[in-house]
Amino acid sequence: MRDVDLSVVTYRPDAGLLASLFASLAEASDGMRLHLLVQDNSPDPQAVEAIRAMPQLAGGAFASVDAQRSGENLGFGRGHNANARRGASPWLLVINQDCIVEPGALARLVETAANDGAKVAAWEMRQIPYEHPKAYDPASLDAPWVSGAATLFRREAFEAAGGFDEAIFMYGEDVDLSWRLRAAGWRITYQPKCAVVHRTYKEAGEVKPLQVFGGVQTNLGLRMRFGGIARTAQGFTMLAAELLAPPSFPGRRLGLAMAGLRAIARAPHFLLSRVPSAEGFRPQFAGWGYETRRDGAFHEFRSRRERPEAPRPKVSILIRTVDRAAWLREALASCANQTWDNLEVVVVEDGEPASRAIVDGFRDRLDIRYEATGENVGRSRAGNRALALATGEWLNFLDDDDVFFADHVEVLLGAALAAGAKGAYGLAWETKTLVHDRDRARYEETMHATVHRQAFDRLTLWHHNFLPIQAVLFHRCLYERHGGFAEDMDQLEDWNLWTRYTLEDDFVMVGKTTSKYRVPAETRGAAERQALLDRAYADALERQRRLLVTASPREISAMADAYARSHARRMVTHQEVKRFVYGNRLLGPLAAWRKPVVEWLRRWRMIR
């Protein structure tokens, strides 16, 4: 039996939501001793009595219940610190009062933590319907920071770091704690298979004034603690630009001005507790945020409690590899981390079985099949062998040096089924990668860019490929009808495949970043890669010309109109400016200086 402390800070809680939280936690009590700790910050002295009287706290599901009244609004961090001081379990779950734990999620989370290495300090739960769009490592699941909405902490690490900074009343205290943990050498991780329902937004894109003001104040403080003079000056420059810009909601200017004044008043606290960068940790300030973000922040996920029971089709992930075991390990880890559970992986090695040991190491986490061709047969024949071995209803290729984010299969399959389409594709990061050690897969990712953001259009696809191979999930009937790769092609074979698969069937695009593929960061490697593609282009284009398609005049006219619209000259968007500035390695250090200008232009409708 594992002991777990459950820390909940309440402030004028919705009784129904709080009861649902307690009920969902009680469901997870099998195999664990759960100690519920509640710190009530409500002004009403009767609120804590109402909490203690909740029927969900009775019945023995909780090994102990300790609900205390603060007497004042302590804020988020002080409240959880007070709970932590009253507990003694090796694991501390910090969770918001308006969350509901998904069935089985807490047990899985604690089991994961118990089996992880000693240097992991925190395990963040996925939030639905909207998960936070911050990027994480798809293989290791290491995260830049973990959210205080629902995260399990190792008590040893939490106490060594001193818990939450009590000078931060609300918003950003989780980033501060995460960064202090990372600077001390701890790892923190994101656990996409362990979810809570947290309806923090009433609608997609909702702006919360208190979150804006609190976030700005904390951001300025963290710049003083972690970022030094330059980053602090950038923050106040951004604040000045915000104050000069037209307000996007009533009271914005006054609220931001007060946030700036409060940050100045707290400056000694942050400046006298400076935290330097360390090996494996360098703070990231991206405007008022703290991370690189994936597109699709408001892609909606449904709770398991709301989803009707339905068949869950098997998906086969097809990997071609050639003696790149260390890279293959990361690709397989990203498959093992998928939130879609009915999954098989087919690995075909083009040559001798050099990667068998790596594949065998995943058999306890994946339904995996492996075959080596024995001699080099080429990418296309290896891919066709993988297609022949696959048993899934849906198929998806993954190159051995590429990775999926954990929701890749779930998102694309959901979109394809909802649209009744035979294929779906997501946005993908082209990741410039500087390789330091090829054999051990030691590398540095220098830039992420979404190169292709093209809604499905046949004429565009016939002209050039906008579908990175790992970004596409397709139904096996397309393979059965049109066959696999052209085996005399060793470059652009995927382009030829997609044009054949879409002669009669549309694919659907999902505007969420679900994968990334690597390209060389160094000039020479990039030039060599491009030269190979250029030499293959003429042959691939000729194959396109030989394809036959049957279409009515109306369909041809519609395709022409869609092509013209997609290639019309258009205004640059705010997001495209941000992606270029923050994603560029040379411009990155100047990004925070550029943000005020971008915001000013956007507010005056010079960009959208």
NUBA-289437 format. One record per residue: x, y, z of N, C-alpha, C, O in turn; residue in three letters. Coordinates in steps of 0.05 Angstrom, whole numbers, plus 5000, padded with zeros to 4 digits. Example, Ala and Ser with C-alpha at 12.3 -4.5 7.8 and 13.67 -1.06 7.14 Angstrom:
<nodes>
526448865156524649105156526449345156528549345169ALA/525749555142527349795143525850015157526850235161SER/
</nodes>
This chain:
<nodes>
501749765000500050005000501850255000503650285016MET/501250434982502750684980501150914993498750944988ARG/502551075009501251305021501551545003503751604993ASP/499351684999499351924982497852144996495552105005VAL/499052374998497652615008496352754985497552794964ASP/493852834989492252984969491853264979490353304999LEU/493053454966492853734975490953894958491253924934SER/488754004971486754164957486554424972486054434996VAL/486854644957486354914969483755014958483355024933VAL/481955094975479255184967478855474973479955584992THR/477255594955476455874960473655904948473255894923TYR/471655934965468855954956468255734935467455794913ARG/468755484942468555274921465655224913463755264928PRO/465355134888462855034878462354764891463954574886ASP/460354734907459954494922459754244905460854034911ALA/458354274882458054044864460753954852461253714851GLY/462354144843464954074832466753954852468153764847LEU/466754074877468553974897467753684905469453514910LEU/465053634906464153364912465053174891465752944896ALA/464953264865465853084843468853034845469752804839SER/470453234853473253184857473752974878475252784874LEU/472453014902472952824924471952544916473252344923PHE/469752524901468752264892470752124873471251884875ALA/471852284855473752174836476352084850477551894841SER/477152224870479552144886478951894902480551714904LEU/476551884913475751644929475751394912476351174922ALA/474951424886474951194868477651064866477850824860GLU/479751224870482551124866483751004891486150944891ALA/482150954912483350884938484350594939485850534957SER/483450424921484450144921487450134917488450254898ASP/488750004935491649974932493250204943495750204941GLY/491950414953493350654963491950744989489550704993MET/493550865007492451005030492451305023494651425022ARG/490151415019489951695011489351875035487451825050LEU/490952075039490652265061489852535049491452665037HIS/487352605054486252855043486853085061486153085085LEU/488153295049488853535064487553775050488053815026LEU/485753915064484354145052485054395068484854405092VAL/485854605053486254865066484155055053484355125029GLN/482255145069480155315059480755605064481155695086ASP/480955755042481556045043479056215042479256465040ASN/476656095043474156245040473756435063474656375086SER/472556665058471956855080469756755099469756835123PRO/468056585090465856485106466856265125467856065116ASP/466656315151467756115170466255845169467255645179PRO/463855845158462255595156463055425132462255195131GLN/464655535114465355385090466855125096466354915084ALA/468755145115470254905121468554685134468954455130VAL/466454775150464754575162463054435140462554195142GLU/462254585120460754465098462554255083461554055074ALA/465054315081466954135068467253875085467153655074ILE/467553915111467953685128465453495128465653255133ARG/463153625123460653465124459953335098457953195096ALA/461553365078460953255051460852945053462752835064MET/458852815043458652525045460852385030461552155036PRO/462052515010464252384995466752335012468452175005GLN/466852475035469252435053468852205073470752125086LEU/466352105074465851885092466151615077466551605053ALA/465851395092465851135079468450995079468650765069GLY/470551125089473150985091474850985066476950865066GLY/474051135045475751145021478351285027480451225016ALA/478251485045480651635053481651535079480151505099PHE/484251485080485551395105485351605127485151545151ALA/485351855119485052085138484052325123484552355099SER/482652505137481652745126482252975145481652955169VAL/483653185135484353405152483653665137485153745119ASP/481453785144480554035131480854265151479754255173ALA/482354475143482954695161482054955147482054985123GLN/481355155164480655415154483055605158484355605179ARG/483555765138485855945139485356195156487156295170SER/482956295154482356555167482856785150482057015156GLY/484156745127484656955107485256805081485756565081GLU/485356955059485956835033489056825031490357025024ASN/490156585036493056555036494156555007496556605003LEU/492456504988493456474960494056174955493856014973GLY/494756124930495055844921497455714935497155504947PHE/499855834932502255704942502355674972503055454982GLY/501655884987501655865016499655655025500155505045ARG/497355635012495355425019496455145016496154985034GLY/497755094994498854824989501154765008501554545017HIS/502754965013504954925032503954855060505054685073ASN/501754985068500554925094499554635095499954495115ALA/498354545073497554265071499954075073499853875087ASN/502054145058504353965056505653935084506653725091ALA/505654155100506854135126505253945145506453845164ARG/502753905139501153725156501253435147500153265160ARG/502453395124502653125114505352995117507253135124GLY/505552735112508152605115508552385094510652245095ALA/506752365075507052145055509252215035509952445032SER/510452005023512652055004511652184978513252294963PRO/509052184973507952304949505852514956504252474975TRP/505952744942504152964948502753044922504153144904LEU/500153004920498653084896497553364902495853394920LEU/498353554886497253824887495153844865495753804841VAL/492653904872490453904853488454124858487854184881ILE/487454244837485554464839482854364849482054134845ASN/481354544861478754474872476654424850474654294856GLN/477154514826475254474804476054254784475154254761ASP/477854074792478653854775477053604782475953574804CYS/476953424763475753154767477652954755478352974731ILE/478552764771480552574762479252364745477152254752VAL/480452304722479452094704479751814717481651774732GLU/477951634710478051364722480851234717481851224694PRO/481951134738484550994737486951174735489251074735GLY/486651434732488851614727490751644751493151634748ALA/489651664775491351704798493051454804495351484810LEU/491751224802493250974808495550944788497850874795ALA/495051004763497150994742499351194747501651134744ARG/498551434756500451644761502351574784504851594781LEU/501251474805502951394828504751154821507051144830VAL/503650974806505250744797507650834780509850734783GLU/507051014762509151134745511351264762513751214757THR/510451424781512351564798514051364814516451404817ALA/512751164825514250964841516350814825518350724836ALA/515850784799517750644782519750824768521650724756ASN/519451084770521251264757523851294773523951214797ASP/525851404760528451434774528251634797526451794798GLY/530251624814530251794838530552094832529852254849ALA/531452164809531852444802529352574789529652794779LYS/527152434788524652554778523152674802522552534821VAL/522452934800521253064823518253094820516753114840ALA/517253104795514353174791513253044766514652994747ALA/510652974768509252844746506653004741504752974757TRP/506453154720504153314714502053154699502653004681GLU/499453184708497253054694496253214671496453464671MET/495353084651494153214627491453334635489853214650ARG/490953574624488353704630486653684605487553734582GLN/484153614609482153614588479653774597479153784621ILE/478253904579478253874550480654004535481153934512PRO/482054194548484254324534486854274549487154364572TYR/488754134537491354094550493054344545492654474524GLU/494854394563496654624559498454564535499454344532HIS/498754764517500254704492503254714494504554694474PRO/504354724518507254734520508554484509507454264512LYS/510754514495512154284484513554134506514454254526ALA/513753874503515153704521516753504504516353494480TYR/518553354516520153164501518352914496517552784515ASP/517752854471515852634465516952364473515452174477PRO/519652334476520752074484521052054514520051854526ALA/522352244527522752224556520452344572520252284596SER/518752504559516552644572517452864591515852974606LEU/520052934590521053164606519653414597519253464573ASP/518853584616517353824611518854074620520554054638ALA/518354304607519754544616518754634644520354754659PRO/516254584651515154644677512554484680511454384660TRP/511654454705509254294710507054474723507754664738VAL/504654424717502354584725501454514753501254284761SER/500854724769499754674796496954584796495854524817GLY/495654574773492854484772492554184779490654114792ALA/494554024772494453734778497253614774497853524752ALA/498853604794501553494792502253344818501653424840THR/503453104814504452944836507353014841508953014822LEU/508053084866510753154873511952934890510652814907PHE/514552884887516052734906516552914930517753124928ARG/515652824954515853004977518753084982519253314989ARG/520552904979523452964984524253204967525653384977GLU/523453214942524253434924522653684931523853904932ALA/520053654937518453894943519554034968519754274968PHE/520253884989521254005013524054115009524754325020GLU/525753974993528454074988528454344974530154514978ALA/526354384957526154634942524754854959524655084951ALA/523654774982522254974999519355014991518155205000GLY/518254834975515454864966515055104949516955204936GLY/512555194947511855424931512955684944513055704968PHE/513655874927514456134937511956284947510256344931ASP/511856334973509456454985509156754979507056874985GLU/511156874966510957144957509357174931508557394923ALA/508856944918507256944893504456864901503956634910ILE/502557044899499856984908498356784890497156604900PHE/498556834864497256654845498356704817498956934810MET/498556494801499456494773502456504771503756704778TYR/503656294762506456284757508056154779510456104776GLY/506856104802508355984824509155694817511155594827GLU/507655564799508355294790510855304772512555124773ASP/511055514755513455544738515855594756517955474752VAL/515555764776517855824794518855574808521255534809ASP/517055424819517855174833519154984813521154854820LEU/517954954790519054774770521954854763523654674762SER/522355104759525055194751527055164774529455094769TRP/526155204798528055164821528754864823531054804830ARG/526854694818527354404819529354334797531254184802LEU/528854424773530654364750533454474755535454334749ARG/533654714765536254834771537754674792540254674792ALA/536354534809537654364830538254084819539253914834ALA/537654034794538353774782536153574780536653344771GLY/533653644787531453464785530253474757530453674743TRP/529053254749527453244725524453274733523653194754ARG/522953394715520053414718518753324692519853364670ILE/516553184694515453054670512453104667511053184686THR/511553064642508653084635507652804630508952644617TYR/505252734641504152464639501552474624499452494636GLN/501552464597499152494581497152264585494752304578PRO/497952034595496051814599494551834625492751674631LYS/495252034642493952074667492652354667493952554667CYS/489952354666488552604659486552684681485552524697ALA/486052954682483953064698482253244680483253354661VAL/479653254686477953444673478153704689477753714713VAL/478953914675479354184687478154384668479554474650HIS/475754464673474354654655475054934663473355084673ARG/477555004659478555264667477655484649477755724656THR/476955414624475955614605473055564598472255334593TYR/471455774599468655744591468355704561466455574552LYS/470155804546470155774517473055794507474755904520GLU/473555684483476155694472477155974468475656144458ALA/479656034477480756294473479856504494480456744490GLY/478456414515477556604535479856754548481956634554GLU/479557024551481557184565480657234593478357324598VAL/482357174613481657224641483357454651485757424654LYS/482057684658483657914667485457854691487757944691PRO/484457714711486157664735488557494728490757524739LEU/488157304709490457144700492457314685494857274688GLN/491457504669493357684655494957844674497457854672VAL/493657964694495058144713496957984731499358054734PHE/495957764742497757594758500057474743502257454753GLY/499457394718501557284702503757484695506157414696GLY/503057734690505057934684506657994708509158014707VAL/505358024732506858084756508957864762511257914768GLN/508057604760509857384766512057374745514457314752THR/511357414720513357404699515657594704518057534701ASN/514957844712517058034718518757944741521257984741LEU/517557824762519057724784520957494777523257484786GLY/519957314760521657094751523957184733526057064733LEU/523457394718525657504702527857614721530257584715ARG/527157734743529157824762530557584775532957594779MET/529157374782530357144796532056974777534156884785ARG/531056924753532356724735533756854711535556734700PHE/532857094703533657194677535757414677537057454656GLY/536257554699538257754699537258024688534858064683GLY/539158204685538458484678537158504651535158644648ILE/538258364631537258394604534358294602532658434591ALA/533758064613531057954612529158124628526758154621ARG/530058234650528358404666527658664651525358754651THR/529658784638529159024622527258964599525559124593ALA/527558734587525658654566522858644576520958734563GLN/522458524600519858494612518458774616516158804610GLY/519958954627518759224632518359374606516559534604PHE/519959324586519459434559516859324548515259474537THR/516459064551513858944542511559074557509459124545MET/511859114583509659234599509059514589506759594587LEU/511159664583510659944573509159934547507260094543ALA/509859744529508359724504505459644508503659744495ALA/505059474528502259384534500659624544498259654537GLU/501859794560500460034571499760234549497760374552LEU/501460244529500960444507499060334486497860494471LEU/498660074485496959954465493959994473493360014496ALA/492159994453489260004459488459774476489259544470PRO/486959814498486259594516484359404503482459484488PRO/484759144507483058944495480658874513478858734504SER/480658964538478358934556478459154576480559264582PHE/476159234588476059454607477859404631477859184642PRO/479259614639480959594662483659474657485259434676GLY/484259414632486859284626489259454634491159364646ARG/489159704626491459884631491959914661494259894670ARG/489859974676490160004704491159744717492959754734LEU/490059524710490959264721493859204715495259114733GLY/494659264691497459214684499359404698501559334707LEU/498459654701500159854716500459764745502659784756ALA/498359664757498559574785500259324787501759294806MET/500059154767501858914766504758994765506458874779ALA/505359194749508159294747509159414773511359364781GLY/507359564786508159684812508559474833510459494849LEU/506859274834507159054853509758904848511058814867ARG/510458864822512958724816515358884825517258774835ALA/515259154823517459324832517659304862519859284873ILE/515359304876515359284905516559024915517859014936ALA/516158804899517258544907520058494896521158284900ARG/521158684882523758644869525958544888527358364881ALA/526158664912528358564930528058264936530158124937PRO/525658164939525257884945526357704923527657504928HIS/525757784898526757614875529657654869531057464863PHE/530557904871533457964865535257834886537557764880LEU/534357814911536057704932535857394933537057264950LEU/534257274915534056984914534556884886533156714876SER/536657004873537256934846537956644843539156524861ARG/537156524821537656244815539156234788537956304767VAL/541656144787543056144762542255904745541055704755PRO/542955924719542555694701544355464710546355514724SER/543655224702545254994709545254794685543854834666ALA/546854584688546954384666544154254664543054154683GLU/543154274640540454154635538254354641535854284637GLY/538854594650536754784656537655064647539655174656PHE/536055184630536355464622533555574620531955474604ARG/532955784635530155894634529455994607531156104592PRO/526955964599525956064574523756264578521656194590GLN/524156504568522056704569521156754540522656844523PHE/518656694535517456734508515156934512512856854515ALA/515757194511513757394517512957364546514757364564GLY/510357344551509457304578509257004585508456934607TRP/510156834567510156554572512856444579514856604581GLY/513056184582515556064592516355814576517755644586TYR/515455794551515855544537515355584507514155784499GLU/516355394491515455374463512755234463512355034476THR/510955344447508155234448507555104421508255194400ARG/506054884423504954754400502454894391500955004407ARG/501854884365499354974355497154794364497554554370ASP/494654894365492354734372491754734402490754534412GLY/492154964415491754974444488854914452488354804474ALA/486954974434484154934442482854704425480554704420PHE/484554514418483454264407482154114431483454074451HIS/479654044428478153934450478353634452478053494433GLU/478853544477478753264484476353204502475553374517PHE/475352964500472952894516473852714539475652544536ARG/472452744561472852574584472052284578470152234563SER/473352094591472551814589469751774600468351594592ARG/468951944619466351924631464152004612461851934615ARG/464852164592462952264573462852114546460952124531GLU/465051974540465251834514463451584514463651434533ARG/461851554494460351304492462251074486464351104472PRO/461650844496463250604490462950544460460750504450GLU/465250524447465250474418467650314411469650314426ALA/467650174388469950024380472350204378472150434368PRO/474650114387477150264385478950124365480349934371ARG/478950224339480450084318483450074324484550264336PRO/484649864315487549834318488950014298488250034275LYS/491150134308492850304291495650184291496750114311VAL/496750154266499450044263501350274256500850424237SER/503450304272505550494267507850344253508850144263ILE/508650444229510550304212513150454212513250684204LEU/515350324221517950454223519950304206520350064209ILE/521250454188523550344173526050444187526250684193ARG/527950264191530450354204532850224192532650004179THR/535150344195537650244184539850294204541150504204VAL/540350104223542650124241542750394255544950514256ASP/540550484266540550734281539050684307536950804313ARG/540250514324538850404347538150634367535950634378ALA/539950814372539451024392537151204383535451284400ALA/536951264357534751434347532151274347530051374354TRP/532351014340529950844340528750824369526350814372LEU/530550824389529550814417527651044422525651014435ARG/528451284413526751524418524051504403521951574413GLU/524251414378521751384362519851184376517451234377ALA/520950954385519250754398518150864425515850804432LEU/519751024439518751134464516451324459514451324474ALA/516551474437514251654431511751494423509551584427SER/512151254412509851074407508750964433506350944437CYS/510550884451509650774477508150974493506550904510ALA/508751234489507451444504504751534492503451714503ASN/503851404470501351484458498951444477498851244491GLN/497051634475494651604492492651414480490851324493THR/492951344454491251134441492350864449494750804443TRP/490750694461491850444472491750204453493250014457ASP/490050214432489849984414491850034391491150134370ASN/494349964396496550044379498449814375499049664394LEU/499449784351501749604346503849754331503349944317GLU/506349664334508649794320510049574304510649364314VAL/510449634279511849454261514549584253514549794241VAL/516749454260519449554254520649374233520949134237VAL/521449494210522949344190525649464187525949704180VAL/527749304192530449394190531549324162531449094154GLU/532449524148533549494121536449394123538249554120ASP/536749134127539449024129539648824152537648694158GLY/541948804164542448624186540848704211540148944214GLU/540148524229538448584252539948724275540148614297PRO/540948964269542549104289540849224311541949284332ALA/538249254307536549394327534849204343533049294357SER/535248944340533448754354533448794384531248784396ARG/535748844396535748884425534149124434532749114454ALA/534249334418532649574425529749514423528149584441ILE/528849374402526049304399525149124422523049164433VAL/526848924429526048744451525648894477524048804494ASP/527049114481526849274505524149404508523449514529GLY/522549414487519949544487517649344488515349434487PHE/518149094488516048894486514148904510511848814508ARG/515049004533513249024556511549274555509749304571ASP/512149454536510549704534509049724508507149884506ARG/509749554488508549584462507949304450509349114455LEU/505749294435505349064417507049114393506349284376ASP/509248974390511249044371512148804354512448584365ILE/512548854328513448644310516048744297516248984291ARG/517948564293520548644283521448454262521148204265TYR/522548554240523648394219526048534206525848774201GLU/528148394201530448504187530648374160530248134157ALA/531148534139531248424112533748264106533748104087THR/535848294123538248144119540248274100542648264105GLY/539248404080540948564061539448814055536948834058GLU/540949014046539749274041537949254016538749183995ASN/535349324020533449303998532249583991530749603972VAL/532949784007532050054001529550134017528149964027GLY/529150394019527050504036524250404028522550334044ARG/523750404002521050343992520350053997518149994005SER/522249873991521649583995521249524025519549374033ARG/522949654042522649624070519949724080518649604097ALA/519049954069516450054076514149874067512249844082GLY/514449754044512349574034512249324051510149204055ASN/514549234061514549004079513149064105511648894115ARG/513449304115512049394139509049404134507549324151ALA/508249504111505449504104504249224103502049174113LEU/505749044092504848764090504548634118502848464122ALA/506348704136506248584163504148704181503348574200LEU/503248944175501349084193498648954194497648844173ALA/497448954217494748834220492649044228490348974232THR/493449294231491649504240489749594218490349564194GLY/487449704227485549814208486550084197485850164175GLU/488050224214489250484206492250464208493350314224TRP/493650614190496550584188497850864189496651064180LEU/500350874199501751124201504751064200505750904216ASN/506251184182509151154180510451334200509451554207PHE/512751244210514451414228517351344221518251124226LEU/518851544211521651494207523151464233522251564254ASP/525351314233526651234258527851474273528551444296ASP/528251704260529251934274527152154279527852374287ASP/524652084275522452264281520852174305521251944314ASP/519152344316517652274340514852384338514352584324VAL/512952254352510252344356509952474383511152384403PHE/508452694385507452774411505252564420504152424403PHE/504752554446503252334456500352314446499152104447ALA/499252534437496452534427496252504397493952524387ASP/498352444383498352434354496152244344494452324328HIS/496251994352494351794341491551874350489651864334VAL/491151934375488452004385487252234369484852224362GLU/488852444365487752684351487052624322484952694312VAL/488952484307488452444279486252234274484552274256LEU/486252024290484151824286481351944293479451894279LEU/481252104314478752234320477752414298475352424292GLY/479552564286478852744264477952584239475952664227ALA/479352374233478552214209475852084213474152084195ALA/475351974237472751844242470552044242468351994232LEU/470952284254468952484255468152594227465852654222ALA/470152604209469752714182468852494163468152554140ALA/469052244171468552024152470552004130469951924108GLY/473052094136475152104116476951854118476951714138ALA/478451804097480251574096483051654105484851474106LYS/483451904111486151984120485952254135484152414129GLY/487752294154487852554168490852614172492452434175ALA/491452874174494152954179494153194198492353364197TYR/496253204215496553424234498753604225500253544206GLY/499053824240501354004236503853864247503653704266LEU/506153924235508653794243510854004245510954184228ALA/512553974265514854144266517154034250517953814253TRP/518154204232520754144219522854234239523054474245GLU/524354054249526254104272529054094262530153884256THR/530354324261533154344254534854224277534654314299LYS/536354024270537753864291540753864286541653784264THR/542253944306545253934304546153684319545853664343LEU/547153494304547853234315550753244326552653304311VAL/551053184352553753174364554852894364557252854362HIS/553152694367554052414367551852244354549852194367ASP/552252164330550252014315549651744328547251674330ARG/551651604337551251334347549651334373548151144378ASP/550051544390548551544415546251744415545051804436ARG/545651844391543352034388543552274407541652344420ALA/545952394408546252634423546152874404547652884384ARG/544353054410543753264390542753504404542153504428TYR/542553724389541353974398539354064378539954084354GLU/536954114387534854214369535054524369534554654389GLU/535654634345536154914344533755084335533755324339THR/531754954323529455114313527154924307527554714296MET/524755014314522254874306520655054288520355294293HIS/519654954266518055114247515954944235516454714226ALA/513455054233511354914219511455004190510355214183THR/512754854173513254924145510654904129510055064112VAL/509154694135506754634119504254684137503954564158HIS/502554854127500054914141497854924119496355114118ARG/497754714103496054714079493654544083493854304088GLN/491254664081488854504081488854324056490154394036ALA/487454094058487753904036486754024010484654144008PHE/488453983989487854083962489453913942491853903944ASP/488053783924489353593905491353743887493553643882ARG/490453963876492254103857494854183870497054163858LEU/494754273895497154343909498854103914501354103911THR/497553873921499053633926500353523901502553413902LEU/499053563878500253473853502753643846504553553831TRP/502753883856505054063850507454013869509754003860HIS/506853983895508953933914507753793939505353813944HIS/509453663954508553503977508353684001510453804009ASN/506053704013505753854038504953664061504053764082PHE/505353404057504653204077507153064087507852854075LEU/508453154108510753004120509752724126507552684136PRO/511452524121510552254122509452164149507452024150ILE/510652254171509652174197507152324205505852244225GLN/506452534191504152694199501452574190499352674197ALA/501552364174499152254160498251984172499851804174VAL/495751974179494451714187492451644165490951814157LEU/492551394156490751324133489651044138490750874152PHE/487350994125485950744127487250534110488250604088HIS/487350284119488750074104487450014077488749904059ARG/484950094073483650044047485050194025484950104002CYS/486350414031487850564011490250404001490950393978LEU/491650264020493850094013492849853997494049773977TYR/490549734005489549503991488649583963488749413944GLU/487649823959486649913933488950013914488949953890ARG/490850153925492850293909495650173912497450263897HIS/496049993930498749883934500450053952499550253963GLY/502949983954504850123971506650303956505850423935GLY/509150343966511050513953511950403926511950163921PHE/512550583908513950503883516750423890518350593900ALA/517450173886519950063897522450163882524650113891GLU/522150293859524450413845524850703853526550843841ASP/523450793874523951063884525251053912524450883928MET/527251213916528551223942528451503955529351543977ASP/527251693940526751953951523952043941523151963919GLN/522552193957519852293950517852063945515852113932LEU/518551823955516651603951514051653966511951553958GLU/514151803988511751864003509952053987507452033989ASP/511052243973509452433956507852273935505552323932TRP/509252093922507951923902505651763915503551723903ASN/506151663939504151503953501751673960499451583955LEU/502151913970499852083978498252163954495752183955TRP/499552223931497952303908496252073898493952113889THR/497251823899495651593891493351543911491151473903ARG/493951573937491851523957489651723958487451673968TYR/490151963947488152173947486952233920485552433917THR/487352053901485952093875482952093878481552233863LEU/481951923896479051903899478151973927475752013932GLU/479952003946479152043974480552293985482952343981ASP/478952453999480052694012481252624039480452434052ASP/483352774047484452764074483453004089482653204076PHE/483552994115482653224131485053324148486453164159VAL/485353584149487553704165486653774193484353864197MET/488353724212487853804240489954024247492353974244VAL/488954254257490754474262492154454289492154644305GLY/493254224295494654174320497354044315497553854298LYS/499454134328502154014324502253754339502153744363THR/502553534324502553264336505053104331505252884341THR/506953214316509353064310511653254303511153494298SER/514053144301516253304291518153134275518652894283LYS/519353244254521253104238523853264237523753514238TYR/526053124234528653254237529853314209529653154190ARG/531153544207532753614184535453724194535553814217VAL/537553704178540153794188540154094194539054254179PRO/541454164216541754454223544154574209544154814203ALA/546254414205548654514193548254554163546754404150GLU/549554754152549154844124549754614104548254564086THR/551954474109552854274090550854034089550053944068ARG/549953944113548053724114545353804101544153644087GLY/544554054106542054144094542254154064540354084050ALA/544554244054544954264025544953994012543853953990ALA/546253804025546353524014543553404013542853273994GLU/542053444034539253344035537653464013536153323999ARG/537853734009536253863989537053773961535353753943GLN/539653723957540653633931539353363923538553323900ALA/539153183943537852923938534952963929533952833911LEU/533553143944530753183937530453313910528653243895LEU/532253503904532053643878532453443855531053463834ASP/534353263858534953063837532552873833532052783811ARG/531052823855528852633853526252773843524352633836ALA/526153043844523753183839522753143810520353093806TYR/524553153790523653133763522352853758520252833744ALA/523552643769522452373765519752353779517852243768ASP/519552463803517052453818514852613803512552523802ALA/515552833792513653003777512652853753510252873746LEU/514452713739513652563715511652343723509752293708GLU/512152223745510252013755507552143761505452013757ARG/507552383771505052523776503452563750501052523749GLN/504852633729503552693703502252443692500252453678ARG/503352203699502251963687499851853702498451673693ARG/499251973726496951893741494351983727494352203714LEU/492251823729489651893717487651943739487451793758LEU/486152153735484052223754481452273739481452403718VAL/479252173749476652223737475152433754474852413778THR/474352653740473052873754471153013735471653023711ALA/468953103746466953263730467953543727469653633742SER/466953693707467653973704467154133730468754303737PRO/465054073744464454213769466654163789467554343803ARG/467553903791469653833810472253963803473754053820GLU/472853973777475354103768475254403775477254513784ILE/472954533771472654813777473054863807474355053815SER/471854683823472154713852475054683861475954833878ALA/476454493849479254453855480954703848482654783862MET/480354813824481755053815481255283834483155443840ALA/478755323842478155543860479555503887480655693898ASP/479555263898480955213923483955263921485155373939ALA/485055183898487955223894488555523893490455623905TYR/486855673879487355963876487056103903488656273910ALA/485056023919484756143946487056083964487956253979ARG/488055833963490155763982492855893974494655903991SER/493155983950495656103941495356403936497256533926HIS/493056513943492756803940494656953959495256853981ALA/495457193951497057353969495357433993493057513990ARG/496457394018494857444041496557594062498957594062ARG/495057704081496257854103497657664122496657454127MET/500057744132501457574151499957574178498857784186VAL/499857344191498357324216500157364240502657344238THR/498957434262500457474287501957214295504257234303HIS/500656984293502056734300504456684282506456574292GLN/504256744256506556704239508856874246511156794245GLU/508357124254510457304263511757184288514257174290VAL/510157094307511256974332512956724326515156694337LYS/511956554308513456304302516156374290518156244296ARG/516156574272518756644259520656754280523056684280PHE/519756944296521457084315522456894336524956864341VAL/520656754350521456584372522756324363524356214379TYR/522256234340523455984330526156014318527555824315GLY/526956264311529456314298531656324319531456484338ASN/533756174315535956164335537356424338538156504360ARG/537656574315539156824316537357044328538357224342LEU/534757044322532957254331531857194359530857374372LEU/532156934368530956854393531657044416529957124431GLY/534357104420535057274443533757554442533557684463PRO/532857634418531657904416528557884416527258084413LEU/527557634419524657594416523057764434521057884426ALA/523857784460522157924479522158224473520258364480ALA/524258324459524258604451522358654428521158864425TRP/522058444411520358474388517358444395515658554380ARG/516758304416513958254422512258504426510058524415LYS/513358714440511658954442510959084416508759184412PRO/512859064397512359174370510159014356508259124344VAL/510358744358508358574346505658624358503658644344VAL/505558644385502958694398501758964390499358984385GLU/503559164388502559434380501459424352499259544347TRP/502859294333501859274306499159124305497359194290LEU/498958904321496558744320494158914331491958904319ARG/494559054352492359204364491459434346489059504347ARG/493259534330492459744311491659624284491359774264TRP/491259354284490259214260492059234236491159214213ARG/494659274241496559274218497358984212498158924189MET/497158804232497258514226494958394240493658524257ILE/494258144234492058014247492857744259491257614271ARG/
</nodes>
